[in-house]
Amino acid sequence: MTALRAIRAAHDADTITLYQAYSPAIAGPALAAGRFVAPFSRGRMTWIKPSFRWLMHRSNWARKPGQERILAVRITRAGWEQALANAVLTTGDPAALATAAVHVQWDPERSAAGAALNHYSIQVGVGRGMIDALVDDWTVELTDLTPQVRRIAELVRAGRSAQAVRLLPPERPYPLEPALARRLGMS
């Protein structure tokens, strides 16, 4: 049985892979440098998502303006867990949310075709106070997934969902300490 709220992600013993959609103007320099550089803004919240399918829904398979490039952002698990430890639910106390370094919200997970599923995926907004850590300390690798995204989107549009699903990045439950999982609304 699928948990109502769980972090489903590609991860190994040291890292977790998150996904972000960017304009070519941001993605190109970041990929060339191997890290986020200008014009990436450290002055605003950036949302990171471990659910590939949710980001595909959000970016319309890299077709929304300003979201034409899909990057896999591999960060340290220590950084990810530090972000979560500093997170406040967007549905919680407005005063706490206003001063939180990190925001967490839960949105319906999506099928490859974009339909809402009956369980939720986490979205994590890293605020200005922690962006430097995300960019300078936690990020291990950036990978351009745009060609893979376009191929999967073609298969989905052609009605070949089973073939498309085989090309999706593998995701599995990410373990968290029970107290942190409870605080994030996972149980």
MORABEL-V869004 format. One record per residue. N is the residue number from 0. PHI is phi in degrees with one decimal (* if undefined). PSI is psi in whole degrees, -180 to 180 (NA if undefined). Layout:
n=N phi=PHI psi=PSI
n=N phi=PHI psi=PSI
This chain:
n=0 phi=* psi=138
n=1 phi=-82.8 psi=131
n=2 phi=-65.9 psi=145
n=3 phi=-59.7 psi=-45
n=4 phi=-128.9 psi=122
n=5 phi=-152.6 psi=152
n=6 phi=-88.3 psi=113
n=7 phi=-108.5 psi=123
n=8 phi=-156.6 psi=160
n=9 phi=-83.2 psi=122
n=10 phi=-153.3 psi=159
n=11 phi=-130.2 psi=-164
n=12 phi=-63.9 psi=-26
n=13 phi=-117.3 psi=-21
n=14 phi=-135.7 psi=164
n=15 phi=-132.2 psi=144
n=16 phi=-102.8 psi=129
n=17 phi=-118.4 psi=164
n=18 phi=-127.2 psi=143
n=19 phi=-143.0 psi=148
n=20 phi=-108.8 psi=133
n=21 phi=-136.0 psi=165
n=22 phi=-74.5 psi=158
n=23 phi=-57.5 psi=-31
n=24 phi=-64.4 psi=-30
n=25 phi=-91.4 psi=-45
n=26 phi=-64.9 psi=-42
n=27 phi=-57.9 psi=-56
n=28 phi=-61.9 psi=-37
n=29 phi=-62.9 psi=-45
n=30 phi=-65.9 psi=-40
n=31 phi=-64.0 psi=-37
n=32 phi=-86.5 psi=-17
n=33 phi=76.2 psi=13
n=34 phi=-164.5 psi=168
n=35 phi=-74.0 psi=125
n=36 phi=-133.5 psi=170
n=37 phi=-54.2 psi=138
n=38 phi=-90.2 psi=11
n=39 phi=-54.4 psi=134
n=40 phi=-97.9 psi=125
n=41 phi=-89.1 psi=1
n=42 phi=-98.1 psi=9
n=43 phi=-143.6 psi=161
n=44 phi=-64.1 psi=140
n=45 phi=-121.1 psi=137
n=46 phi=-100.2 psi=127
n=47 phi=-115.7 psi=143
n=48 phi=-135.7 psi=125
n=49 phi=-81.2 psi=-11
n=50 phi=-92.5 psi=110
n=51 phi=-61.7 psi=-46
n=52 phi=-63.9 psi=-37
n=53 phi=-65.0 psi=-42
n=54 phi=-65.4 psi=-34
n=55 phi=-64.7 psi=-39
n=56 phi=-62.2 psi=-48
n=57 phi=-63.3 psi=-39
n=58 phi=-95.1 psi=1
n=59 phi=53.2 psi=50
n=60 phi=55.4 psi=48
n=61 phi=65.3 psi=29
n=62 phi=-109.2 psi=-9
n=63 phi=-75.6 psi=141
n=64 phi=-56.9 psi=134
n=65 phi=83.0 psi=-1
n=66 phi=-132.2 psi=34
n=67 phi=-80.9 psi=-12
n=68 phi=-120.9 psi=132
n=69 phi=-109.2 psi=123
n=70 phi=-112.1 psi=138
n=71 phi=-90.3 psi=125
n=72 phi=-114.6 psi=105
n=73 phi=-90.1 psi=122
n=74 phi=-123.8 psi=166
n=75 phi=-70.1 psi=147
n=76 phi=-64.0 psi=-35
n=77 phi=-60.7 psi=-42
n=78 phi=-65.7 psi=-45
n=79 phi=-57.4 psi=-47
n=80 phi=-70.8 psi=-31
n=81 phi=-65.0 psi=-43
n=82 phi=-59.9 psi=-48
n=83 phi=-63.5 psi=-36
n=84 phi=-65.8 psi=-23
n=85 phi=-101.1 psi=10
n=86 phi=-87.6 psi=151
n=87 phi=-126.1 psi=137
n=88 phi=-66.5 psi=138
n=89 phi=-66.2 psi=-19
n=90 phi=-92.1 psi=4
n=91 phi=-90.4 psi=-154
n=92 phi=-62.5 psi=120
n=93 phi=-58.2 psi=-35
n=94 phi=-66.8 psi=-43
n=95 phi=-65.6 psi=-40
n=96 phi=-63.7 psi=-38
n=97 phi=-62.3 psi=-29
n=98 phi=-107.2 psi=2
n=99 phi=-71.6 psi=140
n=100 phi=-73.8 psi=-26
n=101 phi=-140.2 psi=138
n=102 phi=-110.4 psi=144
n=103 phi=-126.7 psi=134
n=104 phi=-135.3 psi=156
n=105 phi=-114.3 psi=126
n=106 phi=-125.4 psi=152
n=107 phi=-56.3 psi=131
n=108 phi=-64.4 psi=161
n=109 phi=-123.5 psi=150
n=110 phi=-78.3 psi=172
n=111 phi=-60.0 psi=-31
n=112 phi=-82.9 psi=-5
n=113 phi=99.2 psi=-2
n=114 phi=-71.2 psi=141
n=115 phi=-67.7 psi=136
n=116 phi=-100.7 psi=174
n=117 phi=-93.6 psi=26
n=118 phi=-141.1 psi=168
n=119 phi=-117.7 psi=150
n=120 phi=-113.8 psi=149
n=121 phi=-86.6 psi=141
n=122 phi=-123.4 psi=134
n=123 phi=-122.2 psi=119
n=124 phi=-96.6 psi=113
n=125 phi=-91.6 psi=118
n=126 phi=-80.9 psi=174
n=127 phi=-53.6 psi=-34
n=128 phi=-69.4 psi=-17
n=129 phi=-121.6 psi=-3
n=130 phi=-62.3 psi=-39
n=131 phi=-58.8 psi=-41
n=132 phi=-64.2 psi=-44
n=133 phi=-57.7 psi=-49
n=134 phi=-74.0 psi=-47
n=135 phi=-91.1 psi=-30
n=136 phi=-111.5 psi=-40
n=137 phi=-89.9 psi=-34
n=138 phi=-70.6 psi=125
n=139 phi=-101.6 psi=-37
n=140 phi=-160.9 psi=144
n=141 phi=-116.5 psi=135
n=142 phi=-132.0 psi=135
n=143 phi=-82.5 psi=115
n=144 phi=-100.6 psi=5
n=145 phi=-55.4 psi=-47
n=146 phi=-60.0 psi=-41
n=147 phi=-64.8 psi=-41
n=148 phi=-60.4 psi=-45
n=149 phi=-63.9 psi=-40
n=150 phi=-64.8 psi=-45
n=151 phi=-63.0 psi=-44
n=152 phi=-60.3 psi=-41
n=153 phi=-59.0 psi=-45
n=154 phi=-64.3 psi=-43
n=155 phi=-61.8 psi=-47
n=156 phi=-63.3 psi=-30
n=157 phi=-83.8 psi=3
n=158 phi=78.0 psi=18
n=159 phi=-105.4 psi=55
n=160 phi=-60.3 psi=-38
n=161 phi=-60.9 psi=-41
n=162 phi=-68.9 psi=-40
n=163 phi=-63.1 psi=-44
n=164 phi=-60.1 psi=-34
n=165 phi=-66.0 psi=-20
n=166 phi=-93.3 psi=-6
n=167 phi=-70.2 psi=146
n=168 phi=-60.4 psi=140
n=169 phi=-70.9 psi=134
n=170 phi=-129.0 psi=142
n=171 phi=-142.5 psi=164
n=172 phi=-57.7 psi=138
n=173 phi=-99.3 psi=124
n=174 phi=-78.0 psi=138
n=175 phi=-128.9 psi=155
n=176 phi=-58.5 psi=139
n=177 phi=-54.4 psi=-40
n=178 phi=-64.1 psi=-42
n=179 phi=-68.4 psi=-42
n=180 phi=-59.2 psi=-43
n=181 phi=-63.2 psi=-44
n=182 phi=-62.2 psi=-31
n=183 phi=-86.3 psi=5
n=184 phi=78.9 psi=25
n=185 phi=-87.2 psi=-14
n=186 phi=-140.8 psi=NA
